[in-house]
Amino acid sequence: MRQKRFDTVCGIAAKMMRSGLCIFSPIAHTHPIALAGQLPTGWEFWHKYDRAMLGACSRLYVLMMDGWQFSTGMQAEIGIMRQLGKPIEYIEPEKWE
């Protein structure tokens, strides 16, 4: 399941980038590093990195894939952006597929 989400997110991030958006995707940028370095994949390990990266972002796009609302990391990222007072845009995957 994690690999399927990774592949979907990377594909949609590429399309968003092709359209001119500057995209940082935590799963796309950290999953390969975690695998290559045998690092943990959970929020507990990555939260400091995600928080730093989100601080540099101007908005958060939430890709509403199955289970997004139950993702610890996704919910934490939404909370961080709310604390920072930055906009959050919820998008359906079909918009970019």
Residue pairs with C-beta under 8 A, 6 or more apart in sequence:
2 31
2 41
5 27
5 65
6 27
6 28
6 31
8 63
8 65
8 93
9 25
9 27
9 28
9 63
9 65
10 25
10 28
11 97
12 63
12 93
12 96
12 97
13 23
13 25
13 28
15 96
16 23
16 61
16 96
17 23
23 61
24 53
24 56
24 57
26 46
26 49
26 50
26 53
26 73
26 77
29 53
30 46
30 49
30 50
31 41
33 39
34 40
34 41
34 46
39 45
40 46
42 72
42 73
43 50
43 72
43 73
43 76
46 73
47 76
50 73
50 76
50 77
50 80
51 80
54 60
54 77
54 80
54 81
54 84
54 86
55 84
57 81
57 86
58 86
58 87
59 81
59 86
59 87
59 88
59 89
60 77
60 78
60 81
60 86
60 87
60 88
60 89
61 89
61 91
62 68
62 74
62 78
62 88
62 89
62 90
62 91
63 91
63 93
64 90
64 91
64 92
64 93
65 93
68 74
69 75
78 88
81 87
81 88
82 88
